C-alpha cells in the first residue's frame, strides 16, 4: 500500500512541478477521479475525466481541476480489481432493484445467462456503484488534501534549506572579507 501511495504521489509531484497548482486543485481532482473511477464505465474513465474537466475549467475561467491528477484518481478500479468490484456492484444493485434470481455461481451457462440479460444487469451494476461513487468523493478529497499538505511541507522545507544555505554563504563571505580586509 505504501509503494502504491508513493507512486501516486510521485506522479502528482511531477505534475505539480510542471504547473502551478492552486490550493485545492489536487484534492478536487483526486475526488473527481475517484468518483469517475468507481463509476461502471470500463475503459472510459480517462475520456470522462476529460469531458468533465475541460468544460468546468473553461466555464469557471480558472484552473479548478487537473487532468493528470484526476486520471490517477480514476485508476482506483483497474483491470485487476474490476471483476470483484463489478460483482459487488451487481450484488448491491440486485438488492436495490429486481434482478434475476441467479446469485450464486453454478455453471458456465449461468455466466452466459447473466451476460444475455445485460440490460437489467448493467442497470444493477450502475445502481450498485452509486454508494461507492458517493464515498469516493470525500475519500478522494481527503487523499488529495494529504498529498497537497505533503507537497506544501516539502516546498517549505526546501525554501528554509535554501535560506539557511544563503545565510551561511553570506556569513562565510563576511568572514573571508574581514580576514582579508
Phi, psi and omega in degrees: 000320181294322179294320178297314179299320180295319178296318179297313181297322179297316178297318181290324178296320177298319179292321180295327177291326182286326186230151177276094181279126179281169183300128176094348182295316181295317181296313179297318182293318178296319179296313178299317179299320180290324176297313178295321179296324179279349178286151182278063182238070185302124177081353182252003185301315182295318179295318178297318176301316179297314182292337178271315188288314184300310179296322181296315179296323179291315181294317181290336181075013176211175188271090181271326183230149177248131184296314183297315181295320179295320178294320176299317178294329181285350180280011181298326174249109183245177182304332180285329182256001186295314184298308179294325181293313182289330174295317177297317176303315182297314180296318179295316179297322179290335175287330182276326180233167180282119178239185174297151183284359182283110182236349179237144180286125179240321181201174179292330179297328179297319178298317178296325178294316180296318179294324179295328178259046187294334181302304179290327178293319179295320178294321177296321178296318178297313179299319180292336181277342184302314178300323180290323177295319179294322178285332181297328181296303181293325178294315178297321179296318180297314179298314179298321179293322177297319178295318177300316180297319177300313180294321178296316178297321180296317179295317180297319179295317179297318179296317181295323176295320180294319178296316179297319179293321178295319178296319180295317177298318179296316180297316179295323177296322179291320179297317179295320180294321179288327178290323181277337192274000000 
